[in-house]
Amino acid sequence: MTKEPIDLWIERHEKDPEAELKEKTERFLRAVQLKVPDRVPVAGVGGDFLCRYTGITWYDMSYDLEKIPGAVFKFVHDFPSDWSIIFAPMLLEGFVFALAFADCPDFSNTIRFLCGPVHDILKDKWSQWPGREIKENMHPQFRGGEFMKPEEYKRLIEDPLQFIHSTILPRACPGLGEPGSPRWNAAWIRVGMTMQRIGAFQGQLYGELVKRGSTAFPITNAYTPADVIGDFLRHPTGAMLDMRRMPSDFKAACDALVEHILKVATAVPPMPPATFFFVPLHLNEMLPPKLYGEFYWPQLKKIIEILVAKGYKGFIFFEGDHLPHVDTILELPKGWGVAWFERPRDFVAVWEKLKGHTTVMGGVPVSLIASGTPEKIDEHIKNLMAKIKPEGGFILSPGVNELPADTPVANVRAYINAALKYGVY
Amino acid sequence: MLDELLRAILDLDEGKALELTKRLVESGEDPLKILDCVRAATDEIGKRFERGEYFVADLVMAGEILKGISEIIAPKLRETGKKREVVGKLLIGTVEGDIHDIGKNIVVTMAEAAGFEVVDLGVDVPPERFVEAIKQHNPDIVGLSGLLTLAIDSMKRTVDAINAAGLRDKVKIIIGGGRVDENVKEYTGADAWTNDAATGIRIMLKLVEEKRRGQS
């Protein structure tokens, strides 16, 4: 069998993972600095495809920590990348908890993501977990919900942390019981013990991954105030209606959340060579420019600017089609960070607007890898690279890094092969 | 006043649209004419969405307004025993493994406003439930919704199951959600795809027409 570029790359990882790590880190950082690296960095994939390929279930991934390392190591070995964004295979959106403890910088970031064992303690209604509310082979899912009434904006604005901590958490997490009750106190002690276990496990897992040549950068967390309201308090539908029905309350609440989100983000100090603050955007593509410009972008922009000035780099996931709002990104300081675009209707148009200003990540539709052929994937990436090179500041990635279970292995290999073939500058 | 109502809906002016509806009902306007106005609004909303003038948040607001109008005229419709003409029957659900329903719910509201009779199977719907429901409700269109990438597999399995049950010729299938596109349509064997509810409604109206023509 003829060896393909990916096979040679796997061999290099086996032979000298340290050299690979060094090379990949440098390649990635050059792209972040908007410079031309030796080759376009290629981002890793995972999701249901990882489970299918390695033979573990989402239940294992969520609750059976011992089964995770073997599966992740095999996967990362067989599908090498410059940035395996599998930093959270067993974690789910939970920024509201970091916010509830924003005044406790020693652990606010530790509980920024939800995991299955913590969900079992809190019984939170925001998420559903395999082997619990949903089947064992189902991906853990963030569902959100409505936990705040429209007339409660005043309380949120007055004291966001107190309101979230003492009113929202008890409503959304029946496992906590009454604030201050023995059940409440016991639940938090259990959460602490669980997070210590999970944290130690993750530390070890990432250490092992680095030894195998996987890049890792320190990450802290931020959020868009309007998404805090949509994801955790009022449900996205409620948030979109509130912007119109009670605009001044909604805006005041967004403004009030900014300083607390910054507290969470700055709890992890910026470290060289780069500490990224991760922000997944949710309501962005759903808003018309007028609402985006009033209730979404001003607060997000402020958060980004303050964190960049403090020495952090942004890593922002622009969900959906962000093209209608893409010009606003140019208001940020040049080189502020990485913008990952899920599915802009014209990816090259996004690139043309932002090149030289923002590191752009994306370019490959998930549907193409999931349901295309190796030839189509090769052709798509070849054409894309022809349009994007020779500028630096680009990272090749699918729109999201989660692939469906039935994704053909040959397609994932074709994606990495094409990056190695056509990405060289 | 009906023109004014149409404008208020399209301006997404909730207060004004509901107030006008109340006044129209009080002044004895035919509720079916108000429903025609709602249908015309739905059509125009779809066009504006396709032109990039409306966004999802606008559809959500429009959906609320249309729901509000329907609630106001419902008693009048019952009173007069009048029934609107049903343009087609839609069976919809979020496919197996996925519990997201924001998009699906917008489709349900807008499809009802456009004159569809809608059967909503909810979320995490396995292929066999779609098959049973097709047998039971005999819909014109089956809508498969999903947000997560895993929904791509579930959509394919659902279309396969409908095929295997010998029901494929009886229905038109549309898939919808943030991560579907032409590739996914081909892969799943659906008839149409959409990333948004507004375009979805317009496609479904065309599909119903095609289906009717095919039968006649």
Boltz contact constraints between the chains, C-beta under 6 A:
constraints:
  - contact:
      token1: [A, 48]
      token2: [B, 150]
      max_distance: 6.0
  - contact:
      token1: [A, 138]
      token2: [B, 97]
      max_distance: 6.0
  - contact:
      token1: [A, 139]
      token2: [B, 150]
      max_distance: 6.0
  - contact:
      token1: [A, 141]
      token2: [B, 99]
      max_distance: 6.0
  - contact:
      token1: [A, 143]
      token2: [B, 99]
      max_distance: 6.0
  - contact:
      token1: [A, 236]
      token2: [B, 102]
      max_distance: 6.0
  - contact:
      token1: [A, 237]
      token2: [B, 60]
      max_distance: 6.0
  - contact:
      token1: [A, 240]
      token2: [B, 57]
      max_distance: 6.0
  - contact:
      token1: [A, 240]
      token2: [B, 60]
      max_distance: 6.0
  - contact:
      token1: [A, 244]
      token2: [B, 61]
      max_distance: 6.0
  - contact:
      token1: [A, 286]
      token2: [B, 55]
      max_distance: 6.0
  - contact:
      token1: [A, 286]
      token2: [B, 56]
      max_distance: 6.0
  - contact:
      token1: [A, 286]
      token2: [B, 57]
      max_distance: 6.0
  - contact:
      token1: [A, 287]
      token2: [B, 55]
      max_distance: 6.0
  - contact:
      token1: [A, 287]
      token2: [B, 57]
      max_distance: 6.0
  - contact:
      token1: [A, 288]
      token2: [B, 55]
      max_distance: 6.0
  - contact:
      token1: [A, 288]
      token2: [B, 58]
      max_distance: 6.0
  - contact:
      token1: [A, 291]
      token2: [B, 57]
      max_distance: 6.0
  - contact:
      token1: [A, 320]
      token2: [B, 178]
      max_distance: 6.0
  - contact:
      token1: [A, 366]
      token2: [B, 149]
      max_distance: 6.0
  - contact:
      token1: [A, 366]
      token2: [B, 179]
      max_distance: 6.0
  - contact:
      token1: [A, 367]
      token2: [B, 181]
      max_distance: 6.0
  - contact:
      token1: [A, 367]
      token2: [B, 183]
      max_distance: 6.0
  - contact:
      token1: [A, 367]
      token2: [B, 184]
      max_distance: 6.0
  - contact:
      token1: [A, 368]
      token2: [B, 183]
      max_distance: 6.0
  - contact:
      token1: [A, 370]
      token2: [B, 152]
      max_distance: 6.0
  - contact:
      token1: [A, 371]
      token2: [B, 183]
      max_distance: 6.0
  - contact:
      token1: [A, 371]
      token2: [B, 184]
      max_distance: 6.0
  - contact:
      token1: [A, 371]
      token2: [B, 187]
      max_distance: 6.0
  - contact:
      token1: [A, 372]
      token2: [B, 183]
      max_distance: 6.0
  - contact:
      token1: [A, 402]
      token2: [B, 149]
      max_distance: 6.0
  - contact:
      token1: [A, 404]
      token2: [B, 149]
      max_distance: 6.0
  - contact:
      token1: [A, 404]
      token2: [B, 150]
      max_distance: 6.0
  - contact:
      token1: [A, 404]
      token2: [B, 152]
      max_distance: 6.0
  - contact:
      token1: [A, 404]
      token2: [B, 153]
      max_distance: 6.0
  - contact:
      token1: [A, 405]
      token2: [B, 153]
      max_distance: 6.0
  - contact:
      token1: [A, 406]
      token2: [B, 153]
      max_distance: 6.0
